[in-house]
Amino acid sequence: MAIRGSDVLLLEGPSTPPLGAGDVVGFAEGDVHGFGNTGSVEFVYLSVTSPPIDFRPADAAEWAKGSGDPA
């Protein structure tokens, strides 16, 4: 769910539909997707996965490479 700001959905293929505060989208397992901030304010969103996914190993690998942002 988009909380604040506006962006476009980056999907597999040429489609880039707009997304703004209050919009909700869902993706099936394996769907390629991302977000591209198109506004002048920070884009903030809430992501929920079901079943839960443990992203800690991926985050730890990024931190180990020095690309993590401690802020």
PQR file of N, CA, C, O and H, with PARSE charges and radii, in Angstrom:
ATOM      1  N   MET A   1       0.843  -1.179   0.000 -0.4000 1.5000
ATOM      2  CA  MET A   1       0.000   0.000   0.000 -0.0000 2.0000
ATOM      3  C   MET A   1       0.881   1.233   0.000  0.5500 1.7000
ATOM      4  O   MET A   1       1.810   1.346   0.799 -0.5500 1.4000
ATOM      5  N   ALA A   2       0.584   2.152  -0.900 -0.4000 1.5000
ATOM      6  CA  ALA A   2       1.317   3.412  -0.957 -0.0000 2.0000
ATOM      7  C   ALA A   2       0.838   4.311   0.176  0.5500 1.7000
ATOM      8  O   ALA A   2      -0.362   4.537   0.333 -0.5500 1.4000
ATOM      9  H   ALA A   2      -0.171   2.060  -1.550  0.4000 1.0000
ATOM     10  N   ILE A   3       1.771   4.816   0.958 -0.4000 1.5000
ATOM     11  CA  ILE A   3       1.449   5.671   2.100 -0.0000 2.0000
ATOM     12  C   ILE A   3       1.567   7.146   1.736  0.5500 1.7000
ATOM     13  O   ILE A   3       0.695   7.952   2.062 -0.5500 1.4000
ATOM     14  H   ILE A   3       2.746   4.633   0.830  0.4000 1.0000
ATOM     15  N   ARG A   4       2.681   7.494   1.042 -0.4000 1.5000
ATOM     16  CA  ARG A   4       2.927   8.905   0.706 -0.0000 2.0000
ATOM     17  C   ARG A   4       3.712   8.982  -0.593  0.5500 1.7000
ATOM     18  O   ARG A   4       4.531   8.109  -0.880 -0.5500 1.4000
ATOM     19  H   ARG A   4       3.389   6.839   0.777  0.4000 1.0000
ATOM     20  N   GLY A   5       3.470  10.005  -1.363 -0.4000 1.5000
ATOM     21  CA  GLY A   5       4.212  10.236  -2.593 -0.0000 2.0000
ATOM     22  C   GLY A   5       3.549   9.588  -3.793  0.5500 1.7000
ATOM     23  O   GLY A   5       2.416   9.111  -3.723 -0.5500 1.4000
ATOM     24  H   GLY A   5       2.805  10.715  -1.130  0.4000 1.0000
ATOM     25  N   SER A   6       4.274   9.583  -4.884 -0.4000 1.5000
ATOM     26  CA  SER A   6       3.772   8.966  -6.112 -0.0000 2.0000
ATOM     27  C   SER A   6       4.939   8.309  -6.831  0.5500 1.7000
ATOM     28  O   SER A   6       6.088   8.735  -6.714 -0.5500 1.4000
ATOM     29  H   SER A   6       5.194   9.971  -4.942  0.4000 1.0000
ATOM     30  N   ASP A   7       4.615   7.263  -7.576 -0.4000 1.5000
ATOM     31  CA  ASP A   7       5.627   6.581  -8.358 -0.0000 2.0000
ATOM     32  C   ASP A   7       4.971   5.819  -9.483  0.5500 1.7000
ATOM     33  O   ASP A   7       3.765   5.934  -9.702 -0.5500 1.4000
ATOM     34  H   ASP A   7       3.682   6.917  -7.671  0.4000 1.0000
ATOM     35  N   VAL A   8       5.757   5.045 -10.192 -0.4000 1.5000
ATOM     36  CA  VAL A   8       5.225   4.147 -11.203 -0.0000 2.0000
ATOM     37  C   VAL A   8       5.630   2.733 -10.822  0.5500 1.7000
ATOM     38  O   VAL A   8       6.689   2.511 -10.235 -0.5500 1.4000
ATOM     39  H   VAL A   8       6.736   4.951 -10.015  0.4000 1.0000
ATOM     40  N   LEU A   9       4.773   1.781 -11.165 -0.4000 1.5000
ATOM     41  CA  LEU A   9       5.117   0.380 -10.981 -0.0000 2.0000
ATOM     42  C   LEU A   9       6.017  -0.044 -12.129  0.5500 1.7000
ATOM     43  O   LEU A   9       5.708   0.212 -13.293 -0.5500 1.4000
ATOM     44  H   LEU A   9       3.913   1.961 -11.643  0.4000 1.0000
ATOM     45  N   LEU A  10       7.114  -0.681 -11.809 -0.4000 1.5000
ATOM     46  CA  LEU A  10       8.018  -1.219 -12.812 -0.0000 2.0000
ATOM     47  C   LEU A  10       7.714  -2.701 -12.908  0.5500 1.7000
ATOM     48  O   LEU A  10       8.011  -3.474 -11.997 -0.5500 1.4000
ATOM     49  H   LEU A  10       7.365  -0.889 -10.864  0.4000 1.0000
ATOM     50  N   LEU A  11       7.122  -3.084 -14.021 -0.4000 1.5000
ATOM     51  CA  LEU A  11       6.682  -4.455 -14.214 -0.0000 2.0000
ATOM     52  C   LEU A  11       7.464  -5.102 -15.340  0.5500 1.7000
ATOM     53  O   LEU A  11       8.086  -4.413 -16.148 -0.5500 1.4000
ATOM     54  H   LEU A  11       6.881  -2.456 -14.761  0.4000 1.0000
ATOM     55  N   GLU A  12       7.434  -6.433 -15.394 -0.4000 1.5000
ATOM     56  CA  GLU A  12       8.049  -7.131 -16.509 -0.0000 2.0000
ATOM     57  C   GLU A  12       7.257  -6.749 -17.765  0.5500 1.7000
ATOM     58  O   GLU A  12       6.059  -7.017 -17.850 -0.5500 1.4000
ATOM     59  H   GLU A  12       6.928  -6.993 -14.737  0.4000 1.0000
ATOM     60  N   GLY A  13       7.908  -6.144 -18.706 -0.4000 1.5000
ATOM     61  CA  GLY A  13       7.232  -5.654 -19.897 -0.0000 2.0000
ATOM     62  C   GLY A  13       7.196  -4.139 -19.906  0.5500 1.7000
ATOM     63  O   GLY A  13       7.760  -3.505 -19.014 -0.5500 1.4000
ATOM     64  H   GLY A  13       8.882  -5.927 -18.636  0.4000 1.0000
ATOM     65  N   PRO A  14       6.550  -3.549 -20.889 -0.5600 1.5000
ATOM     66  CA  PRO A  14       6.592  -2.102 -21.060  0.2800 2.0000
ATOM     67  C   PRO A  14       5.637  -1.312 -20.157  0.5500 1.7000
ATOM     68  O   PRO A  14       5.748  -0.088 -20.088 -0.5500 1.4000
ATOM     69  N   SER A  15       4.720  -1.964 -19.477 -0.4000 1.5000
ATOM     70  CA  SER A  15       3.721  -1.259 -18.675 -0.0000 2.0000
ATOM     71  C   SER A  15       4.344  -0.620 -17.432  0.5500 1.7000
ATOM     72  O   SER A  15       5.095  -1.271 -16.705 -0.5500 1.4000
ATOM     73  H   SER A  15       4.630  -2.958 -19.533  0.4000 1.0000
ATOM     74  N   THR A  16       4.024   0.673 -17.188 -0.4000 1.5000
ATOM     75  CA  THR A  16       4.469   1.372 -15.978 -0.0000 2.0000
ATOM     76  C   THR A  16       3.304   2.184 -15.420  0.5500 1.7000
ATOM     77  O   THR A  16       3.309   3.412 -15.503 -0.5500 1.4000
ATOM     78  H   THR A  16       3.414   1.201 -17.779  0.4000 1.0000
ATOM     79  N   PRO A  17       2.308   1.507 -14.852 -0.5600 1.5000
ATOM     80  CA  PRO A  17       1.145   2.231 -14.326  0.2800 2.0000
ATOM     81  C   PRO A  17       1.508   3.104 -13.129  0.5500 1.7000
ATOM     82  O   PRO A  17       2.403   2.764 -12.356 -0.5500 1.4000
ATOM     83  N   PRO A  18       0.808   4.236 -12.978 -0.5600 1.5000
ATOM     84  CA  PRO A  18       1.065   5.118 -11.845  0.2800 2.0000
ATOM     85  C   PRO A  18       0.562   4.514 -10.542  0.5500 1.7000
ATOM     86  O   PRO A  18      -0.367   3.706 -10.530 -0.5500 1.4000
ATOM     87  N   LEU A  19       1.196   4.924  -9.440 -0.4000 1.5000
ATOM     88  CA  LEU A  19       0.807   4.482  -8.101 -0.0000 2.0000
ATOM     89  C   LEU A  19       0.940   5.674  -7.172  0.5500 1.7000
ATOM     90  O   LEU A  19       1.956   6.369  -7.193 -0.5500 1.4000
ATOM     91  H   LEU A  19       1.950   5.580  -9.449  0.4000 1.0000
ATOM     92  N   GLY A  20      -0.083   5.916  -6.351 -0.4000 1.5000
ATOM     93  CA  GLY A  20      -0.048   7.039  -5.435 -0.0000 2.0000
ATOM     94  C   GLY A  20      -0.604   6.675  -4.081  0.5500 1.7000
ATOM     95  O   GLY A  20      -1.095   5.564  -3.881 -0.5500 1.4000
ATOM     96  H   GLY A  20      -0.908   5.351  -6.334  0.4000 1.0000
ATOM     97  N   ALA A  21      -0.530   7.603  -3.151 -0.4000 1.5000
ATOM     98  CA  ALA A  21      -0.973   7.385  -1.775 -0.0000 2.0000
ATOM     99  C   ALA A  21      -2.371   6.781  -1.743  0.5500 1.7000
ATOM    100  O   ALA A  21      -3.290   7.287  -2.386 -0.5500 1.4000
ATOM    101  H   ALA A  21      -0.131   8.505  -3.313  0.4000 1.0000
ATOM    102  N   GLY A  22      -2.523   5.692  -0.989 -0.4000 1.5000
ATOM    103  CA  GLY A  22      -3.805   5.014  -0.860 -0.0000 2.0000
ATOM    104  C   GLY A  22      -3.991   3.854  -1.810  0.5500 1.7000
ATOM    105  O   GLY A  22      -4.887   3.033  -1.614 -0.5500 1.4000
ATOM    106  H   GLY A  22      -1.776   5.281  -0.466  0.4000 1.0000
ATOM    107  N   ASP A  23      -3.149   3.766  -2.854 -0.4000 1.5000
ATOM    108  CA  ASP A  23      -3.265   2.663  -3.807 -0.0000 2.0000
ATOM    109  C   ASP A  23      -2.691   1.374  -3.219  0.5500 1.7000
ATOM    110  O   ASP A  23      -1.721   1.393  -2.462 -0.5500 1.4000
ATOM    111  H   ASP A  23      -2.420   4.433  -3.013  0.4000 1.0000
ATOM    112  N   VAL A  24      -3.314   0.262  -3.585 -0.4000 1.5000
ATOM    113  CA  VAL A  24      -2.878  -1.059  -3.140 -0.0000 2.0000
ATOM    114  C   VAL A  24      -2.685  -1.945  -4.363  0.5500 1.7000
ATOM    115  O   VAL A  24      -3.523  -1.949  -5.265 -0.5500 1.4000
ATOM    116  H   VAL A  24      -4.103   0.246  -4.200  0.4000 1.0000
ATOM    117  N   VAL A  25      -1.595  -2.691  -4.401 -0.4000 1.5000
ATOM    118  CA  VAL A  25      -1.347  -3.638  -5.488 -0.0000 2.0000
ATOM    119  C   VAL A  25      -0.937  -4.975  -4.886  0.5500 1.7000
ATOM    120  O   VAL A  25      -0.472  -5.045  -3.749 -0.5500 1.4000
ATOM    121  H   VAL A  25      -0.914  -2.688  -3.669  0.4000 1.0000
ATOM    122  N   GLY A  26      -1.116  -6.020  -5.658 -0.4000 1.5000
ATOM    123  CA  GLY A  26      -0.706  -7.351  -5.215 -0.0000 2.0000
ATOM    124  C   GLY A  26       0.073  -8.038  -6.319  0.5500 1.7000
ATOM    125  O   GLY A  26      -0.133  -7.770  -7.502 -0.5500 1.4000
ATOM    126  H   GLY A  26      -1.494  -5.964  -6.582  0.4000 1.0000
ATOM    127  N   PHE A  27       0.956  -8.912  -5.928 -0.4000 1.5000
ATOM    128  CA  PHE A  27       1.789  -9.635  -6.879 -0.0000 2.0000
ATOM    129  C   PHE A  27       1.778 -11.112  -6.522  0.5500 1.7000
ATOM    130  O   PHE A  27       1.763 -11.480  -5.347 -0.5500 1.4000
ATOM    131  H   PHE A  27       1.124  -9.130  -4.966  0.4000 1.0000
ATOM    132  N   ALA A  28       1.787 -11.945  -7.537 -0.4000 1.5000
ATOM    133  CA  ALA A  28       1.893 -13.387  -7.320 -0.0000 2.0000
ATOM    134  C   ALA A  28       3.357 -13.751  -7.113  0.5500 1.7000
ATOM    135  O   ALA A  28       4.251 -13.022  -7.541 -0.5500 1.4000
ATOM    136  H   ALA A  28       1.800 -11.647  -8.492  0.4000 1.0000
ATOM    137  N   GLU A  29       3.596 -14.867  -6.462 -0.4000 1.5000
ATOM    138  CA  GLU A  29       4.960 -15.331  -6.243 -0.0000 2.0000
ATOM    139  C   GLU A  29       5.685 -15.426  -7.586  0.5500 1.7000
ATOM    140  O   GLU A  29       5.175 -16.008  -8.543 -0.5500 1.4000
ATOM    141  H   GLU A  29       2.869 -15.460  -6.114  0.4000 1.0000
ATOM    142  N   GLY A  30       6.874 -14.846  -7.635 -0.4000 1.5000
ATOM    143  CA  GLY A  30       7.678 -14.880  -8.848 -0.0000 2.0000
ATOM    144  C   GLY A  30       7.466 -13.722  -9.798  0.5500 1.7000
ATOM    145  O   GLY A  30       8.221 -13.574 -10.759 -0.5500 1.4000
ATOM    146  H   GLY A  30       7.288 -14.373  -6.858  0.4000 1.0000
ATOM    147  N   ASP A  31       6.451 -12.888  -9.556 -0.4000 1.5000
ATOM    148  CA  ASP A  31       6.235 -11.712 -10.409 -0.0000 2.0000
ATOM    149  C   ASP A  31       7.423 -10.759 -10.288  0.5500 1.7000
ATOM    150  O   ASP A  31       7.880 -10.465  -9.184 -0.5500 1.4000
ATOM    151  H   ASP A  31       5.838 -13.008  -8.775  0.4000 1.0000
ATOM    152  N   VAL A  32       7.915 -10.284 -11.416 -0.4000 1.5000
ATOM    153  CA  VAL A  32       8.972  -9.288 -11.427 -0.0000 2.0000
ATOM    154  C   VAL A  32       8.329  -7.927 -11.263  0.5500 1.7000
ATOM    155  O   VAL A  32       7.433  -7.568 -12.027 -0.5500 1.4000
ATOM    156  H   VAL A  32       7.544 -10.522 -12.314  0.4000 1.0000
ATOM    157  N   HIS A  33       8.777  -7.158 -10.268 -0.4000 1.5000
ATOM    158  CA  HIS A  33       8.186  -5.850 -10.030 -0.0000 2.0000
ATOM    159  C   HIS A  33       9.149  -4.956  -9.262  0.5500 1.7000
ATOM    160  O   HIS A  33      10.111  -5.424  -8.652 -0.5500 1.4000
ATOM    161  H   HIS A  33       9.505  -7.450  -9.648  0.4000 1.0000
ATOM    162  N   GLY A  34       8.869  -3.664  -9.306 -0.4000 1.5000
ATOM    163  CA  GLY A  34       9.642  -2.672  -8.575 -0.0000 2.0000
ATOM    164  C   GLY A  34       8.891  -1.360  -8.596  0.5500 1.7000
ATOM    165  O   GLY A  34       7.770  -1.277  -9.099 -0.5500 1.4000
ATOM    166  H   GLY A  34       8.087  -3.283  -9.800  0.4000 1.0000
ATOM    167  N   PHE A  35       9.524  -0.326  -8.037 -0.4000 1.5000
ATOM    168  CA  PHE A  35       8.910   0.986  -7.963 -0.0000 2.0000
ATOM    169  C   PHE A  35       9.895   2.034  -8.454  0.5500 1.7000
ATOM    170  O   PHE A  35      11.104   1.892  -8.272 -0.5500 1.4000
ATOM    171  H   PHE A  35      10.434  -0.394  -7.629  0.4000 1.0000
ATOM    172  N   GLY A  36       9.379   3.084  -9.075 -0.4000 1.5000
ATOM    173  CA  GLY A  36      10.203   4.200  -9.514 -0.0000 2.0000
ATOM    174  C   GLY A  36       9.574   5.505  -9.045  0.5500 1.7000
ATOM    175  O   GLY A  36       8.494   5.874  -9.507 -0.5500 1.4000
ATOM    176  H   GLY A  36       8.396   3.199  -9.224  0.4000 1.0000
ATOM    177  N   ASN A  37      10.237   6.204  -8.133 -0.4000 1.5000
ATOM    178  CA  ASN A  37       9.697   7.446  -7.573 -0.0000 2.0000
ATOM    179  C   ASN A  37       9.609   8.506  -8.660  0.5500 1.7000
ATOM    180  O   ASN A  37      10.612   8.838  -9.291 -0.5500 1.4000
ATOM    181  H   ASN A  37      11.114   5.904  -7.758  0.4000 1.0000
ATOM    182  N   THR A  38       8.415   9.036  -8.879 -0.4000 1.5000
ATOM    183  CA  THR A  38       8.212  10.066  -9.900 -0.0000 2.0000
ATOM    184  C   THR A  38       7.850  11.417  -9.289  0.5500 1.7000
ATOM    185  O   THR A  38       7.679  12.401 -10.007 -0.5500 1.4000
ATOM    186  H   THR A  38       7.600   8.766  -8.366  0.4000 1.0000
ATOM    187  N   GLY A  39       7.735  11.460  -7.984 -0.4000 1.5000
ATOM    188  CA  GLY A  39       7.313  12.698  -7.327 -0.0000 2.0000
ATOM    189  C   GLY A  39       8.469  13.466  -6.724  0.5500 1.7000
ATOM    190  O   GLY A  39       9.622  13.039  -6.779 -0.5500 1.4000
ATOM    191  H   GLY A  39       7.874  10.660  -7.401  0.4000 1.0000
ATOM    192  N   SER A  40       8.140  14.601  -6.152 -0.4000 1.5000
ATOM    193  CA  SER A  40       9.161  15.450  -5.532 -0.0000 2.0000
ATOM    194  C   SER A  40       9.325  15.143  -4.042  0.5500 1.7000
ATOM    195  O   SER A  40      10.192  15.723  -3.388 -0.5500 1.4000
ATOM    196  H   SER A  40       7.204  14.948  -6.107  0.4000 1.0000
ATOM    197  N   VAL A  41       8.507  14.242  -3.501 -0.4000 1.5000
ATOM    198  CA  VAL A  41       8.639  13.838  -2.103 -0.0000 2.0000
ATOM    199  C   VAL A  41       8.995  12.352  -2.044  0.5500 1.7000
ATOM    200  O   VAL A  41       8.799  11.605  -3.003 -0.5500 1.4000
ATOM    201  H   VAL A  41       7.803  13.771  -4.032  0.4000 1.0000
ATOM    202  N   GLU A  42       9.513  11.959  -0.908 -0.4000 1.5000
ATOM    203  CA  GLU A  42       9.877  10.560  -0.710 -0.0000 2.0000
ATOM    204  C   GLU A  42       8.662   9.657  -0.882  0.5500 1.7000
ATOM    205  O   GLU A  42       7.587   9.950  -0.358 -0.5500 1.4000
ATOM    206  H   GLU A  42       9.672  12.565  -0.130  0.4000 1.0000
ATOM    207  N   PHE A  43       8.830   8.563  -1.614 -0.4000 1.5000
ATOM    208  CA  PHE A  43       7.760   7.588  -1.763 -0.0000 2.0000
ATOM    209  C   PHE A  43       7.852   6.603  -0.605  0.5500 1.7000
ATOM    210  O   PHE A  43       8.901   6.003  -0.371 -0.5500 1.4000
ATOM    211  H   PHE A  43       9.703   8.325  -2.040  0.4000 1.0000
ATOM    212  N   VAL A  44       6.752   6.444   0.115 -0.4000 1.5000
ATOM    213  CA  VAL A  44       6.703   5.551   1.275 -0.0000 2.0000
ATOM    214  C   VAL A  44       5.612   4.524   1.034  0.5500 1.7000
ATOM    215  O   VAL A  44       4.493   4.871   0.658 -0.5500 1.4000
ATOM    216  H   VAL A  44       5.900   6.932  -0.075  0.4000 1.0000
ATOM    217  N   TYR A  45       5.945   3.249   1.252 -0.4000 1.5000
ATOM    218  CA  TYR A  45       4.951   2.196   1.058 -0.0000 2.0000
ATOM    219  C   TYR A  45       5.095   1.121   2.123  0.5500 1.7000
ATOM    220  O   TYR A  45       6.144   0.986   2.754 -0.5500 1.4000
ATOM    221  H   TYR A  45       6.855   2.967   1.557  0.4000 1.0000
ATOM    222  N   LEU A  46       4.038   0.370   2.311 -0.4000 1.5000
ATOM    223  CA  LEU A  46       3.999  -0.755   3.236 -0.0000 2.0000
ATOM    224  C   LEU A  46       3.971  -2.025   2.406  0.5500 1.7000
ATOM    225  O   LEU A  46       3.144  -2.165   1.506 -0.5500 1.4000
ATOM    226  H   LEU A  46       3.186   0.479   1.799  0.4000 1.0000
ATOM    227  N   SER A  47       4.874  -2.954   2.707 -0.4000 1.5000
ATOM    228  CA  SER A  47       4.936  -4.218   1.988 -0.0000 2.0000
ATOM    229  C   SER A  47       4.607  -5.353   2.946  0.5500 1.7000
ATOM    230  O   SER A  47       5.161  -5.436   4.042 -0.5500 1.4000
ATOM    231  H   SER A  47       5.546  -2.840   3.439  0.4000 1.0000
ATOM    232  N   VAL A  48       3.710  -6.217   2.525 -0.4000 1.5000
ATOM    233  CA  VAL A  48       3.306  -7.372   3.334 -0.0000 2.0000
ATOM    234  C   VAL A  48       3.483  -8.621   2.488  0.5500 1.7000
ATOM    235  O   VAL A  48       3.056  -8.654   1.334 -0.5500 1.4000
ATOM    236  H   VAL A  48       3.260  -6.149   1.634  0.4000 1.0000
ATOM    237  N   THR A  49       4.108  -9.651   3.050 -0.4000 1.5000
ATOM    238  CA  THR A  49       4.268 -10.908   2.338 -0.0000 2.0000
ATOM    239  C   THR A  49       3.546 -12.018   3.084  0.5500 1.7000
ATOM    240  O   THR A  49       3.504 -12.041   4.314 -0.5500 1.4000
ATOM    241  H   THR A  49       4.454  -9.625   3.988  0.4000 1.0000
ATOM    242  N   SER A  50       2.987 -12.926   2.322 -0.4000 1.5000
ATOM    243  CA  SER A  50       2.301 -14.063   2.930 -0.0000 2.0000
ATOM    244  C   SER A  50       2.515 -15.282   2.044  0.5500 1.7000
ATOM    245  O   SER A  50       2.129 -15.250   0.876 -0.5500 1.4000
ATOM    246  H   SER A  50       3.022 -12.908   1.322  0.4000 1.0000
ATOM    247  N   PRO A  51       3.100 -16.331   2.542 -0.5600 1.5000
ATOM    248  CA  PRO A  51       3.641 -16.456   3.890  0.2800 2.0000
ATOM    249  C   PRO A  51       4.829 -15.514   4.076  0.5500 1.7000
ATOM    250  O   PRO A  51       5.414 -15.043   3.101 -0.5500 1.4000
ATOM    251  N   PRO A  52       5.177 -15.245   5.329 -0.5600 1.5000
ATOM    252  CA  PRO A  52       6.288 -14.317   5.598  0.2800 2.0000
ATOM    253  C   PRO A  52       7.584 -14.782   4.934  0.5500 1.7000
ATOM    254  O   PRO A  52       7.855 -15.978   4.833 -0.5500 1.4000
ATOM    255  N   ILE A  53       8.365 -13.822   4.491 -0.4000 1.5000
ATOM    256  CA  ILE A  53       9.667 -14.092   3.879 -0.0000 2.0000
ATOM    257  C   ILE A  53      10.740 -13.498   4.784  0.5500 1.7000
ATOM    258  O   ILE A  53      10.615 -12.361   5.237 -0.5500 1.4000
ATOM    259  H   ILE A  53       8.145 -12.850   4.573  0.4000 1.0000
ATOM    260  N   ASP A  54      11.781 -14.258   5.044 -0.4000 1.5000
ATOM    261  CA  ASP A  54      12.896 -13.788   5.862 -0.0000 2.0000
ATOM    262  C   ASP A  54      13.938 -13.138   4.946  0.5500 1.7000
ATOM    263  O   ASP A  54      14.703 -13.838   4.282 -0.5500 1.4000
ATOM    264  H   ASP A  54      11.883 -15.182   4.676  0.4000 1.0000
ATOM    265  N   PHE A  55      13.966 -11.803   4.908 -0.4000 1.5000
ATOM    266  CA  PHE A  55      14.899 -11.069   4.058 -0.0000 2.0000
ATOM    267  C   PHE A  55      16.259 -10.857   4.729  0.5500 1.7000
ATOM    268  O   PHE A  55      17.167 -10.299   4.114 -0.5500 1.4000
ATOM    269  H   PHE A  55      13.344 -11.234   5.447  0.4000 1.0000
ATOM    270  N   ARG A  56      16.410 -11.297   5.987 -0.4000 1.5000
ATOM    271  CA  ARG A  56      17.662 -11.032   6.709 -0.0000 2.0000
ATOM    272  C   ARG A  56      18.901 -11.564   5.996  0.5500 1.7000
ATOM    273  O   ARG A  56      19.903 -10.850   5.964 -0.5500 1.4000
ATOM    274  H   ARG A  56      15.673 -11.750   6.488  0.4000 1.0000
ATOM    275  N   PRO A  57      18.903 -12.771   5.420 -0.5600 1.5000
ATOM    276  CA  PRO A  57      20.124 -13.212   4.725  0.2800 2.0000
ATOM    277  C   PRO A  57      20.514 -12.301   3.560  0.5500 1.7000
ATOM    278  O   PRO A  57      21.698 -12.023   3.371 -0.5500 1.4000
ATOM    279  N   ALA A  58      19.560 -11.844   2.796 -0.4000 1.5000
ATOM    280  CA  ALA A  58      19.858 -10.935   1.680 -0.0000 2.0000
ATOM    281  C   ALA A  58      20.365  -9.600   2.203  0.5500 1.7000
ATOM    282  O   ALA A  58      21.321  -9.042   1.666 -0.5500 1.4000
ATOM    283  H   ALA A  58      18.598 -12.070   2.950  0.4000 1.0000
ATOM    284  N   ASP A  59      19.724  -9.084   3.258 -0.4000 1.5000
ATOM    285  CA  ASP A  59      20.168  -7.818   3.837 -0.0000 2.0000
ATOM    286  C   ASP A  59      21.582  -7.945   4.396  0.5500 1.7000
ATOM    287  O   ASP A  59      22.397  -7.040   4.220 -0.5500 1.4000
ATOM    288  H   ASP A  59      18.947  -9.538   3.695  0.4000 1.0000
ATOM    289  N   ALA A  60      21.886  -9.067   5.074 -0.4000 1.5000
ATOM    290  CA  ALA A  60      23.217  -9.276   5.644 -0.0000 2.0000
ATOM    291  C   ALA A  60      24.274  -9.304   4.546  0.5500 1.7000
ATOM    292  O   ALA A  60      25.365  -8.764   4.723 -0.5500 1.4000
ATOM    293  H   ALA A  60      21.224  -9.803   5.217  0.4000 1.0000
ATOM    294  N   ALA A  61      23.958  -9.929   3.417 -0.4000 1.5000
ATOM    295  CA  ALA A  61      24.907  -9.979   2.308 -0.0000 2.0000
ATOM    296  C   ALA A  61      25.176  -8.580   1.768  0.5500 1.7000
ATOM    297  O   ALA A  61      26.319  -8.252   1.450 -0.5500 1.4000
ATOM    298  H   ALA A  61      23.071 -10.368   3.273  0.4000 1.0000
ATOM    299  N   GLU A  62      24.148  -7.756   1.660 -0.4000 1.5000
ATOM    300  CA  GLU A  62      24.327  -6.384   1.175 -0.0000 2.0000
ATOM    301  C   GLU A  62      25.173  -5.573   2.158  0.5500 1.7000
ATOM    302  O   GLU A  62      26.056  -4.824   1.741 -0.5500 1.4000
ATOM    303  H   GLU A  62      23.220  -8.022   1.918  0.4000 1.0000
ATOM    304  N   TRP A  63      24.911  -5.716   3.446 -0.4000 1.5000
ATOM    305  CA  TRP A  63      25.696  -5.003   4.460 -0.0000 2.0000
ATOM    306  C   TRP A  63      27.149  -5.454   4.409  0.5500 1.7000
ATOM    307  O   TRP A  63      28.053  -4.632   4.553 -0.5500 1.4000
ATOM    308  H   TRP A  63      24.193  -6.324   3.785  0.4000 1.0000
ATOM    309  N   ALA A  64      27.389  -6.745   4.208 -0.4000 1.5000
ATOM    310  CA  ALA A  64      28.744  -7.272   4.158 -0.0000 2.0000
ATOM    311  C   ALA A  64      29.524  -6.671   2.984  0.5500 1.7000
ATOM    312  O   ALA A  64      30.737  -6.484   3.072 -0.5500 1.4000
ATOM    313  H   ALA A  64      26.654  -7.414   4.091  0.4000 1.0000
ATOM    314  N   LYS A  65      28.826  -6.371   1.890 -0.4000 1.5000
ATOM    315  CA  LYS A  65      29.475  -5.747   0.740 -0.0000 2.0000
ATOM    316  C   LYS A  65      29.673  -4.262   0.929  0.5500 1.7000
ATOM    317  O   LYS A  65      30.333  -3.614   0.116 -0.5500 1.4000
ATOM    318  H   LYS A  65      27.840  -6.523   1.819  0.4000 1.0000
ATOM    319  N   GLY A  66      29.100  -3.706   2.008 -0.4000 1.5000
ATOM    320  CA  GLY A  66      29.259  -2.284   2.268 -0.0000 2.0000
ATOM    321  C   GLY A  66      28.252  -1.405   1.574  0.5500 1.7000
ATOM    322  O   GLY A  66      28.439  -0.191   1.497 -0.5500 1.4000
ATOM    323  H   GLY A  66      28.564  -4.233   2.668  0.4000 1.0000
ATOM    324  N   SER A  67      27.171  -2.001   1.060 -0.4000 1.5000
ATOM    325  CA  SER A  67      26.181  -1.195   0.347 -0.0000 2.0000
ATOM    326  C   SER A  67      24.975  -0.879   1.209  0.5500 1.7000
ATOM    327  O   SER A  67      24.039  -0.233   0.737 -0.5500 1.4000
ATOM    328  H   SER A  67      27.019  -2.987   1.122  0.4000 1.0000
ATOM    329  N   GLY A  68      24.971  -1.314   2.458 -0.4000 1.5000
ATOM    330  CA  GLY A  68      23.847  -1.022   3.346 -0.0000 2.0000
ATOM    331  C   GLY A  68      23.822   0.428   3.756  0.5500 1.7000
ATOM    332  O   GLY A  68      24.866   1.081   3.782 -0.5500 1.4000
ATOM    333  H   GLY A  68      25.731  -1.839   2.842  0.4000 1.0000
ATOM    334  N   ASP A  69      22.668   0.939   4.073 -0.4000 1.5000
ATOM    335  CA  ASP A  69      22.499   2.324   4.503 -0.0000 2.0000
ATOM    336  C   ASP A  69      22.074   2.308   5.955  0.5500 1.7000
ATOM    337  O   ASP A  69      20.926   1.976   6.247 -0.5500 1.4000
ATOM    338  H   ASP A  69      21.821   0.409   4.052  0.4000 1.0000
ATOM    339  N   PRO A  70      22.982   2.663   6.897 -0.5600 1.5000
ATOM    340  CA  PRO A  70      22.635   2.583   8.313  0.2800 2.0000
ATOM    341  C   PRO A  70      21.647   3.635   8.770  0.5500 1.7000
ATOM    342  O   PRO A  70      21.171   3.578   9.904 -0.5500 1.4000
ATOM    343  N   ALA A  71      21.324   4.601   7.911 -0.4000 1.5000
ATOM    344  CA  ALA A  71      20.426   5.686   8.332 -0.0000 2.0000
ATOM    345  C   ALA A  71      18.986   5.264   8.320  0.5500 1.7000
ATOM    346  O   ALA A  71      18.107   6.060   8.648 -0.5500 1.4000
ATOM    347  H   ALA A  71      21.710   4.647   6.990  0.4000 1.0000
TER
END
